[in-house]
Amino acid sequence: MSKKEHKVKDEMSRPQSELNGDNGDASLNGANGANGANDANEASEEPTIEEQLAQAQERIAELEDKNLRMMAEFDNYRRRTNKEKLELMATAGERIFKEMLPLVDDFERGIANLTPTLSSREGGEAQYEAVVNGMNLIYQKFLSFLDKNDVHPIETEDADFNTDEHEAVTTFAAGEDKKGKVIDCTQKGYKLGDKVIRFAKVVVGE
């Protein structure tokens, strides 16, 4: 066998990696380069410190806005419930005062119609004065209680007829100076603050 044939045979028996030589190294280096590029891409996908800080600040602003909204809603709720409580208390108070007014009327009628019937008996005059004083005392306490709670009677004497405060039960022919004015009051009216809780029943001149 010639030398040339031996050389060809040796080359055929050598490993493929040896035959590739630099090509094998180049393939390996290429693979390593691809892996490095992937690592670089993965590293570049992670947010930077500035980006993380911006995200945190945005989240803080979002939470602060949410907190302010919740505080505003709670404040509105508190104001609404307080207003409802005040209205409920005012309504309850108005009902109580309106129910007390007939008692005041009874005392006024009782005092106006008292007569010294006891004076004919021995010591009757003193007893009569004691009854009058007792009724007046209770009556004044009623009026004082109403006044402390801002309940006061509606003015009717020589007042101009006012549909916001007066209720005309009848009219009466009167002089020119009495037209449109209250001639007489048949039942007192009362106001709770600025609100009329009972209209004054009056006779109006015409």
Backbone as JSON Lines, residues from 0, in Angstrom:
{"i":0,"aa":"M","n":[0.87,-1.19,0.0],"ca":[0.0,0.0,0.0],"c":[0.9,1.23,0.0]}
{"i":1,"aa":"S","n":[0.56,2.16,-0.83],"ca":[1.41,3.35,-0.99],"c":[1.18,4.29,0.18]}
{"i":2,"aa":"K","n":[2.09,5.24,0.32],"ca":[1.99,6.24,1.39],"c":[0.74,7.09,1.25]}
{"i":3,"aa":"K","n":[0.42,7.34,0.05],"ca":[-0.77,8.17,-0.19],"c":[-2.03,7.46,0.29]}
{"i":4,"aa":"E","n":[-2.12,6.17,0.06],"ca":[-3.28,5.4,0.51],"c":[-3.34,5.35,2.02]}
{"i":5,"aa":"H","n":[-2.1,5.16,2.65],"ca":[-2.06,5.15,4.12],"c":[-2.56,6.48,4.69]}
{"i":6,"aa":"K","n":[-2.2,7.59,4.1],"ca":[-2.61,8.92,4.59],"c":[-4.11,9.08,4.51]}
{"i":7,"aa":"V","n":[-4.68,8.65,3.42],"ca":[-6.13,8.74,3.26],"c":[-6.84,7.87,4.29]}
{"i":8,"aa":"K","n":[-6.29,6.69,4.55],"ca":[-6.88,5.78,5.51],"c":[-6.83,6.35,6.9]}
{"i":9,"aa":"D","n":[-5.67,6.98,7.26],"ca":[-5.54,7.58,8.59],"c":[-6.53,8.71,8.79]}
{"i":10,"aa":"E","n":[-6.68,9.49,7.77],"ca":[-7.62,10.62,7.9],"c":[-9.05,10.13,8.06]}
{"i":11,"aa":"M","n":[-9.37,9.04,7.4],"ca":[-10.71,8.51,7.51],"c":[-10.97,7.94,8.89]}
{"i":12,"aa":"S","n":[-9.93,7.46,9.58],"ca":[-10.1,6.86,10.9],"c":[-10.07,7.89,12.02]}
{"i":13,"aa":"R","n":[-9.71,9.12,11.76],"ca":[-9.65,10.16,12.81],"c":[-11.07,10.61,13.19]}
{"i":14,"aa":"P","n":[-11.25,11.02,14.44],"ca":[-12.59,11.49,14.88],"c":[-13.02,12.73,14.1]}
{"i":15,"aa":"Q","n":[-14.32,12.84,13.99],"ca":[-14.87,13.96,13.21],"c":[-14.52,15.28,13.83]}
{"i":16,"aa":"S","n":[-14.43,15.3,15.18],"ca":[-14.11,16.56,15.87],"c":[-12.73,17.03,15.52]}
{"i":17,"aa":"E","n":[-11.78,16.05,15.33],"ca":[-10.45,16.44,14.97],"c":[-10.41,16.95,13.55]}
{"i":18,"aa":"L","n":[-11.22,16.3,12.67],"ca":[-11.25,16.75,11.29],"c":[-11.83,18.17,11.2]}
{"i":19,"aa":"N","n":[-12.79,18.5,12.09],"ca":[-13.4,19.85,12.04],"c":[-12.42,20.9,12.48]}
{"i":20,"aa":"G","n":[-11.6,20.59,13.49],"ca":[-10.56,21.52,13.92],"c":[-11.15,22.8,14.44]}
{"i":21,"aa":"D","n":[-10.78,23.87,13.81],"ca":[-11.25,25.2,14.22],"c":[-12.74,25.34,14.1]}
{"i":22,"aa":"N","n":[-13.36,24.58,13.17],"ca":[-14.81,24.68,13.02],"c":[-15.53,24.24,14.28]}
{"i":23,"aa":"G","n":[-15.0,23.21,14.95],"ca":[-15.6,22.75,16.21],"c":[-15.5,23.8,17.29]}
{"i":24,"aa":"D","n":[-14.33,24.41,17.36],"ca":[-14.16,25.47,18.36],"c":[-15.08,26.64,18.07]}
{"i":25,"aa":"A","n":[-15.24,26.93,16.8],"ca":[-16.11,28.05,16.43],"c":[-17.54,27.78,16.81]}
{"i":26,"aa":"S","n":[-17.98,26.49,16.64],"ca":[-19.35,26.13,17.01],"c":[-19.56,26.29,18.5]}
{"i":27,"aa":"L","n":[-18.57,25.84,19.29],"ca":[-18.65,25.95,20.72],"c":[-18.71,27.4,21.17]}
{"i":28,"aa":"N","n":[-17.83,28.18,20.58],"ca":[-17.81,29.61,20.91],"c":[-19.12,30.28,20.53]}
{"i":29,"aa":"G","n":[-19.7,29.81,19.41],"ca":[-20.98,30.39,18.98],"c":[-22.08,30.09,19.97]}
{"i":30,"aa":"A","n":[-22.07,28.86,20.5],"ca":[-23.08,28.48,21.48],"c":[-22.92,29.29,22.75]}
{"i":31,"aa":"N","n":[-21.67,29.46,23.18],"ca":[-21.42,30.25,24.38],"c":[-21.85,31.7,24.17]}
{"i":32,"aa":"G","n":[-21.62,32.2,22.97],"ca":[-22.01,33.58,22.67],"c":[-23.52,33.75,22.71]}
{"i":33,"aa":"A","n":[-24.25,32.76,22.21],"ca":[-25.72,32.83,22.23],"c":[-26.24,32.83,23.65]}
{"i":34,"aa":"N","n":[-25.63,31.97,24.5],"ca":[-26.05,31.94,25.9],"c":[-25.78,33.27,26.58]}
{"i":35,"aa":"G","n":[-24.66,33.87,26.29],"ca":[-24.33,35.18,26.87],"c":[-25.31,36.25,26.45]}
{"i":36,"aa":"A","n":[-25.72,36.18,25.19],"ca":[-26.7,37.18,24.71],"c":[-28.04,37.01,25.4]}
{"i":37,"aa":"N","n":[-28.44,35.73,25.63],"ca":[-29.7,35.5,26.34],"c":[-29.63,36.04,27.76]}
{"i":38,"aa":"D","n":[-28.47,35.8,28.42],"ca":[-28.31,36.32,29.79],"c":[-28.39,37.84,29.8]}
{"i":39,"aa":"A","n":[-27.79,38.46,28.8],"ca":[-27.82,39.93,28.72],"c":[-29.24,40.43,28.51]}
{"i":40,"aa":"N","n":[-30.01,39.7,27.66],"ca":[-31.39,40.1,27.41],"c":[-32.24,39.98,28.69]}
{"i":41,"aa":"E","n":[-31.99,38.85,29.42],"ca":[-32.74,38.66,30.67],"c":[-32.39,39.75,31.68]}
{"i":42,"aa":"A","n":[-31.11,40.13,31.74],"ca":[-30.69,41.17,32.66],"c":[-31.3,42.51,32.28]}
{"i":43,"aa":"S","n":[-31.4,42.75,30.97],"ca":[-31.95,44.03,30.53],"c":[-33.45,44.12,30.78]}
{"i":44,"aa":"E","n":[-34.16,42.95,30.92],"ca":[-35.59,42.96,31.16],"c":[-35.92,43.31,32.61]}
{"i":45,"aa":"E","n":[-35.04,43.16,33.57],"ca":[-35.28,43.51,34.96],"c":[-35.36,45.04,35.1]}
{"i":46,"aa":"P","n":[-36.39,45.57,35.89],"ca":[-36.53,47.02,36.02],"c":[-35.34,47.63,36.76]}
{"i":47,"aa":"T","n":[-35.02,48.81,36.36],"ca":[-33.93,49.52,37.0],"c":[-34.4,50.12,38.32]}
{"i":48,"aa":"I","n":[-33.44,50.62,39.1],"ca":[-33.78,51.25,40.38],"c":[-34.72,52.43,40.17]}
{"i":49,"aa":"E","n":[-34.45,53.21,39.13],"ca":[-35.31,54.37,38.85],"c":[-36.73,53.93,38.51]}
{"i":50,"aa":"E","n":[-36.83,52.84,37.74],"ca":[-38.16,52.35,37.37],"c":[-38.9,51.82,38.6]}
{"i":51,"aa":"Q","n":[-38.19,51.09,39.44],"ca":[-38.81,50.58,40.68],"c":[-39.26,51.73,41.57]}
{"i":52,"aa":"L","n":[-38.45,52.77,41.67],"ca":[-38.8,53.94,42.48],"c":[-40.04,54.63,41.91]}
{"i":53,"aa":"A","n":[-40.09,54.76,40.61],"ca":[-41.25,55.4,39.97],"c":[-42.52,54.58,40.22]}
{"i":54,"aa":"Q","n":[-42.4,53.25,40.14],"ca":[-43.56,52.39,40.41],"c":[-44.02,52.52,41.86]}
{"i":55,"aa":"A","n":[-43.06,52.58,42.79],"ca":[-43.4,52.72,44.21],"c":[-44.1,54.05,44.47]}
{"i":56,"aa":"Q","n":[-43.59,55.12,43.87],"ca":[-44.21,56.44,44.04],"c":[-45.62,56.47,43.45]}
{"i":57,"aa":"E","n":[-45.8,55.82,42.34],"ca":[-47.12,55.76,41.72],"c":[-48.1,55.0,42.62]}
{"i":58,"aa":"R","n":[-47.63,53.92,43.23],"ca":[-48.46,53.14,44.14],"c":[-48.83,53.95,45.38]}
{"i":59,"aa":"I","n":[-47.86,54.7,45.91],"ca":[-48.11,55.53,47.09],"c":[-49.16,56.59,46.78]}
{"i":60,"aa":"A","n":[-49.03,57.23,45.61],"ca":[-50.0,58.25,45.21],"c":[-51.39,57.65,45.07]}
{"i":61,"aa":"E","n":[-51.46,56.44,44.53],"ca":[-52.74,55.76,44.37],"c":[-53.38,55.48,45.73]}
{"i":62,"aa":"L","n":[-52.57,55.0,46.69],"ca":[-53.09,54.7,48.03],"c":[-53.51,55.97,48.76]}
{"i":63,"aa":"E","n":[-52.74,57.05,48.61],"ca":[-53.1,58.32,49.24],"c":[-54.42,58.84,48.68]}
{"i":64,"aa":"D","n":[-54.61,58.75,47.39],"ca":[-55.86,59.19,46.78],"c":[-57.04,58.37,47.29]}
{"i":65,"aa":"K","n":[-56.84,57.06,47.4],"ca":[-57.89,56.19,47.92],"c":[-58.23,56.52,49.36]}
{"i":66,"aa":"N","n":[-57.18,56.81,50.16],"ca":[-57.39,57.16,51.56],"c":[-58.16,58.47,51.7]}
{"i":67,"aa":"L","n":[-57.83,59.47,50.87],"ca":[-58.54,60.75,50.91],"c":[-60.01,60.58,50.54]}
{"i":68,"aa":"R","n":[-60.28,59.74,49.56],"ca":[-61.66,59.49,49.16],"c":[-62.46,58.84,50.3]}
{"i":69,"aa":"M","n":[-61.82,57.87,50.96],"ca":[-62.5,57.2,52.06],"c":[-62.77,58.16,53.21]}
{"i":70,"aa":"M","n":[-61.81,59.05,53.51],"ca":[-62.0,60.03,54.57],"c":[-63.13,61.0,54.22]}
{"i":71,"aa":"A","n":[-63.2,61.41,52.95],"ca":[-64.26,62.32,52.53],"c":[-65.62,61.65,52.63]}
{"i":72,"aa":"E","n":[-65.7,60.39,52.23],"ca":[-66.97,59.65,52.33],"c":[-67.4,59.49,53.79]}
{"i":73,"aa":"F","n":[-66.44,59.21,54.67],"ca":[-66.77,59.05,56.09],"c":[-67.24,60.38,56.68]}
{"i":74,"aa":"D","n":[-66.59,61.48,56.29],"ca":[-66.99,62.79,56.79],"c":[-68.4,63.14,56.34]}
{"i":75,"aa":"N","n":[-68.72,62.84,55.08],"ca":[-70.08,63.08,54.59],"c":[-71.1,62.23,55.33]}
{"i":76,"aa":"Y","n":[-70.73,60.98,55.6],"ca":[-71.62,60.08,56.35],"c":[-71.87,60.61,57.76]}
{"i":77,"aa":"R","n":[-70.8,61.09,58.42],"ca":[-70.92,61.61,59.78],"c":[-71.82,62.84,59.8]}
{"i":78,"aa":"R","n":[-71.62,63.73,58.84],"ca":[-72.47,64.94,58.8],"c":[-73.93,64.58,58.54]}
{"i":79,"aa":"R","n":[-74.15,63.63,57.64],"ca":[-75.52,63.24,57.32],"c":[-76.22,62.62,58.53]}
{"i":80,"aa":"T","n":[-75.52,61.75,59.26],"ca":[-76.13,61.11,60.43],"c":[-76.38,62.12,61.55]}
{"i":81,"aa":"N","n":[-75.46,63.08,61.72],"ca":[-75.68,64.12,62.73],"c":[-76.89,64.98,62.39]}
{"i":82,"aa":"K","n":[-77.04,65.3,61.11],"ca":[-78.19,66.09,60.69],"c":[-79.49,65.33,60.92]}
{"i":83,"aa":"E","n":[-79.47,64.03,60.61],"ca":[-80.66,63.21,60.83],"c":[-81.02,63.13,62.31]}
{"i":84,"aa":"K","n":[-80.0,63.03,63.17],"ca":[-80.25,62.99,64.61],"c":[-80.87,64.29,65.1]}
{"i":85,"aa":"L","n":[-80.33,65.42,64.62],"ca":[-80.87,66.72,65.03],"c":[-82.31,66.88,64.56]}
{"i":86,"aa":"E","n":[-82.59,66.45,63.33],"ca":[-83.95,66.54,62.81],"c":[-84.9,65.66,63.61]}
{"i":87,"aa":"L","n":[-84.41,64.47,63.98],"ca":[-85.24,63.56,64.78],"c":[-85.54,64.15,66.15]}
{"i":88,"aa":"M","n":[-84.51,64.74,66.78],"ca":[-84.7,65.36,68.09],"c":[-85.67,66.54,67.99]}
{"i":89,"aa":"A","n":[-85.51,67.35,66.92],"ca":[-86.4,68.5,66.75],"c":[-87.84,68.06,66.54]}
{"i":90,"aa":"T","n":[-88.02,66.99,65.76],"ca":[-89.37,66.49,65.5],"c":[-90.01,65.95,66.78]}
{"i":91,"aa":"A","n":[-89.21,65.2,67.54],"ca":[-89.73,64.66,68.8],"c":[-90.08,65.78,69.76]}
{"i":92,"aa":"G","n":[-89.21,66.81,69.86],"ca":[-89.47,67.94,70.74],"c":[-90.7,68.71,70.32]}
{"i":93,"aa":"E","n":[-90.87,68.9,69.01],"ca":[-92.04,69.61,68.5],"c":[-93.32,68.89,68.89]}
{"i":94,"aa":"R","n":[-93.33,67.58,68.78],"ca":[-94.53,66.8,69.13],"c":[-94.86,66.94,70.61]}
{"i":95,"aa":"I","n":[-93.84,66.91,71.45],"ca":[-94.07,67.04,72.9],"c":[-94.64,68.41,73.23]}
{"i":96,"aa":"F","n":[-94.07,69.46,72.66],"ca":[-94.54,70.81,72.95],"c":[-95.96,71.02,72.44]}
{"i":97,"aa":"K","n":[-96.26,70.48,71.28],"ca":[-97.63,70.63,70.74],"c":[-98.65,69.95,71.64]}
{"i":98,"aa":"E","n":[-98.27,68.82,72.23],"ca":[-99.18,68.11,73.12],"c":[-99.33,68.83,74.47]}
{"i":99,"aa":"M","n":[-98.36,69.69,74.82],"ca":[-98.44,70.43,76.07],"c":[-99.31,71.68,75.94]}
{"i":100,"aa":"L","n":[-99.47,72.19,74.73],"ca":[-100.19,73.45,74.55],"c":[-101.64,73.4,75.04]}
{"i":101,"aa":"P","n":[-102.38,72.31,74.82],"ca":[-103.74,72.27,75.38],"c":[-103.77,72.39,76.9]}
{"i":102,"aa":"L","n":[-102.73,71.92,77.58],"ca":[-102.67,72.08,79.04],"c":[-102.54,73.56,79.41]}
{"i":103,"aa":"V","n":[-101.73,74.28,78.65],"ca":[-101.58,75.72,78.89],"c":[-102.92,76.41,78.65]}
{"i":104,"aa":"D","n":[-103.62,75.99,77.59],"ca":[-104.95,76.57,77.31],"c":[-105.89,76.34,78.48]}
{"i":105,"aa":"D","n":[-105.88,75.14,79.03],"ca":[-106.77,74.81,80.15],"c":[-106.46,75.67,81.37]}
{"i":106,"aa":"F","n":[-105.18,75.89,81.64],"ca":[-104.83,76.74,82.77],"c":[-105.32,78.16,82.55]}
{"i":107,"aa":"E","n":[-105.15,78.67,81.34],"ca":[-105.6,80.04,81.05],"c":[-107.11,80.16,81.2]}
{"i":108,"aa":"R","n":[-107.85,79.17,80.7],"ca":[-109.31,79.21,80.85],"c":[-109.71,79.06,82.32]}
{"i":109,"aa":"G","n":[-109.01,78.2,83.03],"ca":[-109.34,78.01,84.44],"c":[-109.11,79.27,85.25]}
{"i":110,"aa":"I","n":[-107.99,79.95,85.01],"ca":[-107.68,81.18,85.74],"c":[-108.68,82.27,85.39]}
{"i":111,"aa":"A","n":[-109.03,82.36,84.09],"ca":[-109.97,83.4,83.66],"c":[-111.37,83.19,84.23]}
{"i":112,"aa":"N","n":[-111.74,81.96,84.49],"ca":[-113.1,81.66,84.94],"c":[-113.21,81.43,86.45]}
{"i":113,"aa":"L","n":[-112.11,81.64,87.16],"ca":[-112.18,81.49,88.62],"c":[-113.06,82.59,89.21]}
{"i":114,"aa":"T","n":[-113.91,82.2,90.09],"ca":[-114.76,83.16,90.81],"c":[-114.62,82.91,92.31]}
{"i":115,"aa":"P","n":[-114.75,83.95,93.1],"ca":[-114.58,83.79,94.56],"c":[-115.77,83.1,95.21]}
{"i":116,"aa":"T","n":[-116.07,81.87,94.79],"ca":[-117.22,81.13,95.35],"c":[-116.96,80.71,96.79]}
{"i":117,"aa":"L","n":[-115.71,80.64,97.17],"ca":[-115.4,80.21,98.53],"c":[-115.46,81.35,99.53]}
{"i":118,"aa":"S","n":[-115.58,82.55,99.02],"ca":[-115.51,83.7,99.94],"c":[-116.73,83.81,100.84]}
{"i":119,"aa":"S","n":[-117.83,83.15,100.47],"ca":[-119.02,83.21,101.3],"c":[-118.87,82.39,102.57]}
{"i":120,"aa":"R","n":[-117.93,81.47,102.56],"ca":[-117.7,80.67,103.75],"c":[-116.65,81.34,104.63]}
{"i":121,"aa":"E","n":[-116.54,80.79,105.81],"ca":[-115.54,81.33,106.73],"c":[-114.15,81.0,106.21]}
{"i":122,"aa":"G","n":[-113.38,82.02,106.05],"ca":[-112.03,81.84,105.51],"c":[-112.02,81.56,104.04]}
{"i":123,"aa":"G","n":[-113.18,81.73,103.37],"ca":[-113.27,81.42,101.95],"c":[-112.4,82.29,101.07]}
{"i":124,"aa":"E","n":[-112.26,83.55,101.41],"ca":[-111.46,84.47,100.59],"c":[-110.0,84.05,100.56]}
{"i":125,"aa":"A","n":[-109.51,83.62,101.71],"ca":[-108.12,83.17,101.78],"c":[-107.92,81.9,100.95]}
{"i":126,"aa":"Q","n":[-108.89,81.0,101.01],"ca":[-108.8,79.78,100.22],"c":[-108.85,80.1,98.72]}
{"i":127,"aa":"Y","n":[-109.69,81.04,98.38],"ca":[-109.79,81.44,96.97],"c":[-108.45,81.99,96.47]}
{"i":128,"aa":"E","n":[-107.84,82.84,97.26],"ca":[-106.55,83.41,96.85],"c":[-105.48,82.32,96.75]}
{"i":129,"aa":"A","n":[-105.55,81.34,97.63],"ca":[-104.57,80.24,97.59],"c":[-104.72,79.43,96.31]}
{"i":130,"aa":"V","n":[-105.98,79.18,95.91],"ca":[-106.22,78.43,94.66],"c":[-105.72,79.22,93.46]}
{"i":131,"aa":"V","n":[-106.04,80.5,93.42],"ca":[-105.6,81.35,92.31],"c":[-104.08,81.4,92.24]}
{"i":132,"aa":"N","n":[-103.45,81.6,93.36],"ca":[-101.98,81.67,93.4],"c":[-101.36,80.35,92.96]}
{"i":133,"aa":"G","n":[-101.95,79.24,93.4],"ca":[-101.42,77.93,93.01],"c":[-101.52,77.68,91.52]}
{"i":134,"aa":"M","n":[-102.67,78.02,90.95],"ca":[-102.84,77.83,89.51],"c":[-101.92,78.75,88.71]}
{"i":135,"aa":"N","n":[-101.8,79.99,89.19],"ca":[-100.89,80.92,88.51],"c":[-99.44,80.45,88.57]}
{"i":136,"aa":"L","n":[-99.07,79.88,89.71],"ca":[-97.7,79.39,89.86],"c":[-97.42,78.26,88.86]}
{"i":137,"aa":"I","n":[-98.34,77.32,88.76],"ca":[-98.15,76.2,87.81],"c":[-98.16,76.72,86.37]}
{"i":138,"aa":"Y","n":[-99.06,77.66,86.11],"ca":[-99.15,78.24,84.77],"c":[-97.85,78.94,84.39]}
{"i":139,"aa":"Q","n":[-97.31,79.72,85.31],"ca":[-96.05,80.42,85.03],"c":[-94.88,79.45,84.83]}
{"i":140,"aa":"K","n":[-94.92,78.34,85.54],"ca":[-93.87,77.33,85.35],"c":[-93.97,76.71,83.96]}
{"i":141,"aa":"F","n":[-95.18,76.5,83.5],"ca":[-95.37,76.0,82.14],"c":[-94.78,76.97,81.13]}
{"i":142,"aa":"L","n":[-95.14,78.26,81.31],"ca":[-94.65,79.28,80.37],"c":[-93.13,79.39,80.42]}
{"i":143,"aa":"S","n":[-92.56,79.3,81.61],"ca":[-91.11,79.38,81.77],"c":[-90.42,78.21,81.07]}
{"i":144,"aa":"F","n":[-91.0,77.03,81.24],"ca":[-90.44,75.84,80.58],"c":[-90.48,75.99,79.06]}
{"i":145,"aa":"L","n":[-91.6,76.47,78.54],"ca":[-91.71,76.66,77.09],"c":[-90.72,77.71,76.59]}
{"i":146,"aa":"D","n":[-90.58,78.79,77.35],"ca":[-89.67,79.86,76.95],"c":[-88.22,79.38,76.92]}
{"i":147,"aa":"K","n":[-87.83,78.57,77.9],"ca":[-86.46,78.05,77.93],"c":[-86.18,77.15,76.73]}
{"i":148,"aa":"N","n":[-87.22,76.56,76.19],"ca":[-87.06,75.68,75.04],"c":[-87.42,76.38,73.72]}
{"i":149,"aa":"D","n":[-87.4,77.73,73.77],"ca":[-87.62,78.57,72.58],"c":[-89.01,78.39,71.99]}
{"i":150,"aa":"V","n":[-89.98,78.12,72.86],"ca":[-91.38,78.07,72.44],"c":[-92.05,79.32,72.98]}
{"i":151,"aa":"H","n":[-92.59,80.14,72.08],"ca":[-93.19,81.4,72.52],"c":[-94.46,81.67,71.73]}
{"i":152,"aa":"P","n":[-95.39,82.42,72.34],"ca":[-96.66,82.68,71.68],"c":[-96.51,83.65,70.51]}
{"i":153,"aa":"I","n":[-97.41,83.52,69.56],"ca":[-97.43,84.4,68.39],"c":[-98.19,85.68,68.75]}
{"i":154,"aa":"E","n":[-97.61,86.8,68.38],"ca":[-98.24,88.09,68.67],"c":[-99.52,88.25,67.85]}
{"i":155,"aa":"T","n":[-100.58,88.68,68.54],"ca":[-101.86,88.9,67.84],"c":[-102.47,90.26,68.14]}
{"i":156,"aa":"E","n":[-102.15,90.84,69.26],"ca":[-102.78,92.11,69.65],"c":[-102.37,93.24,68.71]}
{"i":157,"aa":"D","n":[-103.38,93.83,68.04],"ca":[-103.16,94.92,67.08],"c":[-102.18,94.53,65.97]}
{"i":158,"aa":"A","n":[-102.05,93.22,65.7],"ca":[-101.13,92.76,64.66],"c":[-101.83,92.71,63.31]}
{"i":159,"aa":"D","n":[-101.06,92.9,62.25],"ca":[-101.6,92.72,60.91],"c":[-101.82,91.23,60.68]}
{"i":160,"aa":"F","n":[-102.92,90.91,60.01],"ca":[-103.21,89.5,59.75],"c":[-102.13,88.92,58.83]}
{"i":161,"aa":"N","n":[-101.56,87.82,59.27],"ca":[-100.45,87.18,58.55],"c":[-100.77,85.7,58.39]}
{"i":162,"aa":"T","n":[-100.96,85.28,57.15],"ca":[-101.33,83.88,56.9],"c":[-100.24,82.91,57.3]}
{"i":163,"aa":"D","n":[-99.0,83.4,57.46],"ca":[-97.91,82.52,57.88],"c":[-97.98,82.19,59.37]}
{"i":164,"aa":"E","n":[-98.76,82.99,60.14],"ca":[-98.83,82.78,61.57],"c":[-100.27,82.7,62.09]}
{"i":165,"aa":"H","n":[-101.2,83.29,61.36],"ca":[-102.58,83.38,61.84],"c":[-103.52,82.55,60.98]}
{"i":166,"aa":"E","n":[-104.55,82.06,61.63],"ca":[-105.63,81.35,60.94],"c":[-106.94,82.09,61.25]}
{"i":167,"aa":"A","n":[-107.55,82.63,60.21],"ca":[-108.78,83.41,60.4],"c":[-109.96,82.46,60.58]}
{"i":168,"aa":"V","n":[-110.63,82.55,61.71],"ca":[-111.81,81.72,61.95],"c":[-113.07,82.44,61.5]}
{"i":169,"aa":"T","n":[-112.99,83.77,61.5],"ca":[-114.12,84.58,61.02],"c":[-113.62,86.01,60.79]}
{"i":170,"aa":"T","n":[-114.49,86.8,60.16],"ca":[-114.18,88.22,59.96],"c":[-115.23,89.06,60.68]}
{"i":171,"aa":"F","n":[-114.86,90.32,60.91],"ca":[-115.76,91.2,61.66],"c":[-115.67,92.6,61.05]}
{"i":172,"aa":"A","n":[-116.85,93.17,60.82],"ca":[-116.88,94.52,60.26],"c":[-116.29,95.49,61.27]}
{"i":173,"aa":"A","n":[-115.29,96.23,60.82],"ca":[-114.6,97.15,61.72],"c":[-114.3,98.44,60.99]}
{"i":174,"aa":"G","n":[-113.78,99.38,61.7],"ca":[-113.43,100.66,61.11],"c":[-112.29,100.52,60.12]}
{"i":175,"aa":"E","n":[-112.04,101.63,59.42],"ca":[-111.0,101.63,58.4],"c":[-109.63,101.27,58.97]}
{"i":176,"aa":"D","n":[-109.39,101.73,60.21],"ca":[-108.08,101.47,60.82],"c":[-107.92,100.02,61.28]}
{"i":177,"aa":"K","n":[-109.01,99.25,61.29],"ca":[-108.93,97.86,61.74],"c":[-108.98,96.85,60.58]}
{"i":178,"aa":"K","n":[-109.11,97.33,59.39],"ca":[-109.17,96.4,58.25],"c":[-107.83,95.67,58.08]}
{"i":179,"aa":"G","n":[-107.96,94.34,57.93],"ca":[-106.75,93.53,57.75],"c":[-105.97,93.31,59.03]}
{"i":180,"aa":"K","n":[-106.54,93.71,60.15],"ca":[-105.86,93.53,61.43],"c":[-106.6,92.5,62.29]}
{"i":181,"aa":"V","n":[-105.88,91.96,63.26],"ca":[-106.46,90.98,64.18],"c":[-107.32,91.72,65.19]}
{"i":182,"aa":"I","n":[-108.63,91.38,65.23],"ca":[-109.55,92.0,66.18],"c":[-109.56,91.25,67.5]}
{"i":183,"aa":"D","n":[-109.53,89.92,67.41],"ca":[-109.59,89.1,68.63],"c":[-108.87,87.78,68.35]}
{"i":184,"aa":"C","n":[-108.39,87.14,69.42],"ca":[-107.71,85.85,69.32],"c":[-108.51,84.83,70.11]}
{"i":185,"aa":"T","n":[-108.99,83.8,69.42],"ca":[-109.78,82.76,70.09],"c":[-108.93,81.62,70.61]}
{"i":186,"aa":"Q","n":[-107.73,81.46,70.04],"ca":[-106.78,80.44,70.54],"c":[-105.37,80.9,70.23]}
{"i":187,"aa":"K","n":[-104.52,80.9,71.23],"ca":[-103.15,81.34,71.04],"c":[-102.4,80.41,70.08]}
{"i":188,"aa":"G","n":[-101.54,81.04,69.31],"ca":[-100.63,80.27,68.47],"c":[-99.23,80.28,69.06]}
{"i":189,"aa":"Y","n":[-98.42,79.3,68.69],"ca":[-97.06,79.2,69.23],"c":[-96.07,78.86,68.13]}
{"i":190,"aa":"K","n":[-94.83,79.31,68.38],"ca":[-93.73,79.02,67.48],"c":[-92.6,78.34,68.25]}
{"i":191,"aa":"L","n":[-91.97,77.37,67.6],"ca":[-90.78,76.73,68.13],"c":[-89.61,77.27,67.33]}
{"i":192,"aa":"G","n":[-88.9,78.21,67.93],"ca":[-87.88,78.92,67.16],"c":[-88.58,79.8,66.13]}
{"i":193,"aa":"D","n":[-88.3,79.56,64.87],"ca":[-88.95,80.3,63.78],"c":[-90.05,79.48,63.12]}
{"i":194,"aa":"K","n":[-90.3,78.28,63.63],"ca":[-91.29,77.41,63.01],"c":[-92.61,77.46,63.77]}
{"i":195,"aa":"V","n":[-93.7,77.67,63.06],"ca":[-95.02,77.68,63.67],"c":[-95.44,76.25,63.99]}
{"i":196,"aa":"I","n":[-95.73,75.98,65.25],"ca":[-96.19,74.64,65.63],"c":[-97.7,74.64,65.88]}
{"i":197,"aa":"R","n":[-98.28,75.85,66.03],"ca":[-99.73,75.97,66.09],"c":[-100.11,77.39,65.67]}
{"i":198,"aa":"F","n":[-100.96,77.48,64.67],"ca":[-101.4,78.78,64.19],"c":[-102.32,79.43,65.21]}
{"i":199,"aa":"A","n":[-102.25,80.75,65.3],"ca":[-103.15,81.49,66.16],"c":[-104.5,81.65,65.45]}
{"i":200,"aa":"K","n":[-105.56,81.25,66.12],"ca":[-106.89,81.39,65.56],"c":[-107.44,82.77,65.93]}
{"i":201,"aa":"V","n":[-107.75,83.55,64.91],"ca":[-108.06,84.95,65.15],"c":[-109.31,85.39,64.38]}
{"i":202,"aa":"V","n":[-109.84,86.53,64.83],"ca":[-110.92,87.22,64.12],"c":[-110.28,88.41,63.42]}
{"i":203,"aa":"V","n":[-110.59,88.55,62.13],"ca":[-109.93,89.59,61.33],"c":[-110.94,90.69,60.98]}
{"i":204,"aa":"G","n":[-110.51,91.91,61.07],"ca":[-111.37,93.02,60.7],"c":[-111.45,93.2,59.2]}
{"i":205,"aa":"E","n":[-112.64,93.64,58.73],"ca":[-112.8,93.87,57.3],"c":[-113.57,95.17,57.06]}
